[in-house]
Amino acid sequence: MTKRYVSLPDEAEAGMRAFIDEVDRRLSSDEDTCSVVEDVLIDLSGDREAYERWQNGASVSPAERVRLQSYDPCNTTLESEYYAEKDEEQFRRSKHLQWLWRQFDSLPIADNVEFALRFRRMLADHLFEECGDGCRFFKGITFTYGHNITIGDNAVIHDDVHLDDRGRLTIGDRVSISDGVHVYSHDHDVVDQTEVRNYHTIVEDDARLTYDSMVRAGNRVGENAIVGARGVVQHDVPAHHIAVGMPAKSVKIKPGWEDVATPIEEAGVNRQEERHIEYELPDDLEVFDEFERELEPPR
């Protein structure tokens, strides 16, 4: 796609660069991540004066107290915090970074594209297992944890994408993920929905997932492949194929790639179980069933 270069005025560029570099330096240091996140959110929200008054013992309303407390990620919970099989040590840090990413996106300043793309790219280096050069992350992207995601160079992920890394998620170089896409790495048993199975889901180099499409856990979208709008991937999509529909089926090979691509009639293979990720729960873990059901098949 042809794009034009856009630049900020020199003063705005200098201020933006100084702020991002400062947050990056603090997150890279031995400073407590929770404290860094709290400071950044207080200042970006323009709430420093109210926060200092509260810290100095001034009376605040219950609503103000909740708002001021919530800048500290240690005073919050995320949905993924309740998942029994998560790596507790990794999650302690990734939760704080994920909270910063989500809360940043809720602020008006997140609509400043030049600033926001660079800020999220900096956060990605700290949050993801690995993130390549030149990646662009737009507004409203959500994750399960963040620390089980690997992304290659020059990937572009657009608005309101969900990257589920409850298992493991690998996204290759130059991948384009359009608005509203969901990529999953976990699934639920059809009988007992409290039984979760985790997988490694892969989107290879130069693949495109177009808007509102979904990749189910454990599947691979091959190199240079396209998943059409609102397509639901339930099996591997071979390299250079175009897959559309619900469920997504290969309907065409990209022109010029016919000689190296898997024939259309050989597509549609599900290799999900090859990418199953086993996990064990601690013996002393206290668990609960949120549904409290006792469903059994008729005898």
C-alpha positions in Angstrom: 0.0 0.0 0.0 1.2 3.5 -0.9 1.6 5.7 2.2 2.9 9.2 2.7 5.3 10.3 5.4 3.8 12.4 8.2 5.9 14.2 10.8 5.1 16.1 13.9 6.3 19.7 14.6 9.8 19.6 16.1 8.7 20.6 19.6 6.0 17.9 19.7 8.4 15.3 18.4 11.0 16.2 21.0 8.5 16.0 23.8 7.0 12.7 22.6 10.4 11.1 22.2 11.6 12.3 25.6 8.5 10.8 27.3 8.6 7.4 25.6 12.4 7.1 26.2 11.8 7.9 29.9 9.1 5.3 30.3 11.2 2.8 28.4 14.2 3.5 30.7 12.2 3.0 33.8 10.6 -0.2 32.6 14.0 -1.5 31.7 15.4 -0.7 35.2 15.1 -2.4 38.5 12.3 -0.1 39.5 9.0 -1.7 40.5 6.9 -2.1 37.4 3.7 -1.5 39.3 5.0 1.9 40.5 6.1 2.9 37.0 2.7 2.1 35.6 0.9 4.0 38.3 3.1 7.1 37.7 2.6 7.1 34.0 -1.2 6.7 34.2 -1.6 9.5 36.8 0.4 11.9 34.7 -1.2 11.0 31.3 -4.6 11.4 32.9 -3.8 14.8 34.4 -4.7 13.6 37.9 -1.4 14.3 39.7 -2.8 17.1 41.8 -5.8 15.1 43.0 -3.6 12.1 43.6 -1.1 14.1 45.8 -4.0 15.6 47.8 -5.3 12.1 48.5 -1.9 10.9 49.4 -1.5 13.8 51.8 -4.7 12.8 53.7 -7.3 15.0 52.1 -10.9 13.7 52.0 -12.0 12.2 48.7 -15.3 10.8 47.6 -15.7 7.0 47.2 -15.7 7.5 43.4 -12.5 9.6 43.5 -10.8 7.0 45.7 -11.7 4.2 43.3 -10.4 6.2 40.4 -7.1 7.1 42.1 -6.5 3.6 43.4 -7.1 2.1 40.0 -4.0 3.8 38.5 -2.1 1.2 40.5 -2.4 -2.1 38.6 -1.9 -4.0 41.9 -5.4 -2.7 42.9 -7.0 -4.2 39.8 -7.9 -7.6 38.3 -8.0 -8.8 34.7 -10.1 -11.6 33.4 -7.0 -13.7 32.7 -5.9 -13.4 36.3 -8.5 -16.0 37.2 -7.1 -18.6 34.8 -5.8 -21.5 36.8 -3.0 -22.7 34.5 -1.2 -19.4 34.0 2.4 -18.9 34.8 2.1 -16.8 38.0 5.6 -15.4 37.9 5.4 -14.2 34.3 1.9 -12.9 34.9 2.8 -10.7 37.8 4.8 -8.4 35.4 2.8 -8.8 32.3 -0.4 -7.9 34.1 1.0 -4.5 35.0 2.2 -3.8 31.4 -1.1 -5.0 30.0 -2.9 -2.6 32.4 -0.8 0.3 31.1 -1.5 -0.7 27.5 -5.3 -0.9 28.1 -5.6 2.2 30.2 -3.5 4.2 27.7 -5.9 3.2 24.9 -8.8 4.6 27.0 -7.2 8.1 27.1 -7.9 10.8 24.4 -4.1 10.9 23.7 -4.3 7.4 22.3 -5.9 8.9 19.2 -2.7 10.7 18.4 -1.5 8.1 15.9 2.1 9.0 15.7 2.6 9.1 19.4 0.4 6.1 20.2 2.1 3.8 17.6 5.5 4.5 19.1 4.3 4.2 22.7 2.7 0.8 22.1 5.7 -0.4 20.1 7.9 0.4 23.1 5.5 -1.4 25.5 5.5 -4.4 23.2 9.2 -4.9 23.8 8.5 -5.2 27.5 5.2 -7.2 27.3 5.7 -9.7 24.5 8.0 -12.7 24.5 9.6 -11.2 21.4 8.7 -8.3 19.1 10.5 -7.5 15.9 11.4 -4.1 14.4 9.0 -1.8 12.7 5.7 -3.2 14.1 2.6 -1.0 14.3 -0.1 -1.6 16.9 -3.3 0.4 16.6 -6.0 1.1 19.1 -8.0 -1.4 21.2 -5.8 -4.5 20.8 -6.3 -6.9 23.7 -4.3 -9.9 24.9 -4.8 -12.7 27.4 -1.4 -12.3 29.0 1.0 -10.9 26.4 4.0 -12.8 27.5 3.2 -15.8 25.2 3.2 -13.7 22.0 6.0 -13.6 19.5 5.8 -11.1 16.6 8.2 -10.7 13.7 9.4 -7.6 11.9 7.0 -5.0 10.3 3.8 -6.6 11.4 0.7 -4.4 11.4 -2.2 -5.1 13.8 -5.2 -2.8 13.5 -8.0 -1.6 15.7 -9.9 -3.9 18.1 -8.0 -7.1 17.5 -7.9 -9.8 20.2 -4.7 -11.9 20.4 -5.4 -14.8 22.7 -2.1 -16.1 24.1 -3.6 -18.4 26.8 -1.6 -21.0 24.9 1.1 -19.6 22.6 0.8 -17.3 19.6 3.4 -16.7 16.9 2.9 -14.0 14.2 5.5 -13.8 11.5 7.2 -11.0 9.5 5.0 -8.5 7.6 1.8 -10.0 8.8 -1.3 -7.8 8.4 -4.2 -8.3 10.8 -7.2 -6.1 10.1 -9.8 -4.6 12.4 -11.9 -6.9 14.6 -9.8 -10.0 14.0 -9.7 -12.7 16.8 -6.8 -15.1 16.9 -7.2 -17.8 19.6 -4.8 -20.3 21.2 -7.2 -22.0 23.6 -10.4 -24.0 23.3 -13.0 -25.5 25.6 -14.3 -29.0 25.7 -17.7 -29.4 24.1 -19.1 -31.4 27.1 -17.4 -29.8 30.0 -16.7 -26.2 29.1 -14.6 -25.7 32.2 -12.0 -28.0 30.6 -9.5 -25.8 28.7 -7.0 -27.0 26.1 -4.2 -24.8 25.1 -2.5 -24.7 21.7 0.2 -23.0 19.6 -1.4 -20.9 16.9 0.7 -19.7 14.0 0.3 -16.9 11.4 3.3 -17.1 9.1 5.2 -14.4 7.2 3.3 -12.1 4.8 -0.1 -13.6 5.7 -3.2 -11.4 5.8 -6.1 -11.8 8.2 -8.8 -9.5 6.8 -11.5 -7.8 8.9 -13.6 -9.7 11.5 -12.0 -13.0 10.6 -11.2 -15.6 13.3 -8.4 -18.2 13.6 -9.3 -21.0 16.0 -6.7 -22.4 18.4 -3.9 -24.6 17.1 -4.3 -23.7 13.4 -1.6 -22.4 11.1 -2.2 -19.7 8.5 0.5 -20.3 6.0 3.0 -17.9 4.4 1.5 -15.3 2.1 -2.0 -16.7 2.6 -5.2 -14.6 2.9 -8.2 -15.2 5.2 -11.2 -13.4 3.8 -13.4 -11.0 5.7 -15.3 -12.8 8.5 -13.7 -16.1 7.6 -13.5 -18.7 10.4 -10.3 -20.7 10.2 -10.8 -24.2 11.6 -7.9 -26.0 9.9 -4.6 -25.1 8.4 -4.6 -22.7 5.5 -1.7 -23.6 3.2 0.9 -21.0 2.0 -0.3 -18.7 -0.8 -3.9 -19.8 -0.5 -7.0 -17.6 -0.3 -9.5 -19.0 2.2 -13.0 -17.6 2.7 -16.2 -18.5 4.5 -17.5 -20.0 7.7 -15.7 -22.4 8.0 -13.0 -20.9 5.9 -12.1 -23.0 2.8 -9.4 -22.5 0.2 -11.0 -21.2 -2.9 -8.0 -20.0 -4.9 -4.2 -19.8 -5.0 -2.6 -16.4 -5.4 -1.8 -15.8 -9.0 1.9 -16.6 -9.8 2.2 -19.0 -6.8 0.4 -22.0 -8.3 3.6 -24.0 -9.0 4.8 -24.0 -5.4 1.5 -24.0 -3.5 -0.3 -27.0 -2.1 -3.1 -28.0 -4.6 -6.6 -26.7 -3.6 -7.9 -30.3 -3.3 -5.3 -31.1 -0.7 -6.1 -28.2 1.6 -8.4 -28.3 4.6 -6.2 -30.5 6.9 -6.6 -30.0 10.7 -3.3 -30.4 12.5 -4.5 -28.8 15.8 -3.6 -31.7 18.0 0.1 -31.5 16.8 0.2 -28.1 18.5 -1.5 -29.0 21.7 0.3 -27.6 24.8 0.1 -29.7 27.9 0.0 -28.1 31.3 -0.3 -29.2 34.9 -2.1 -27.5 37.8 -0.6 -27.3 41.2 -1.8 -29.9 43.6 -2.7 -27.4 46.2 -4.6 -25.1 43.9 -8.1 -24.1 45.1 -10.4 -24.0 42.1 -14.0 -23.2 41.6 -16.5 -23.9 38.8 -18.2 -20.6 37.9 -21.2 -22.4 36.4 -21.8 -24.9 39.3 -23.4 -27.4 36.9 -23.8 -31.1 37.2 -24.5 -32.1 33.7 -24.3 -35.7 32.7 -25.5 -37.5 29.5 -28.7 -39.5 29.9 -28.2 -43.2 30.8 
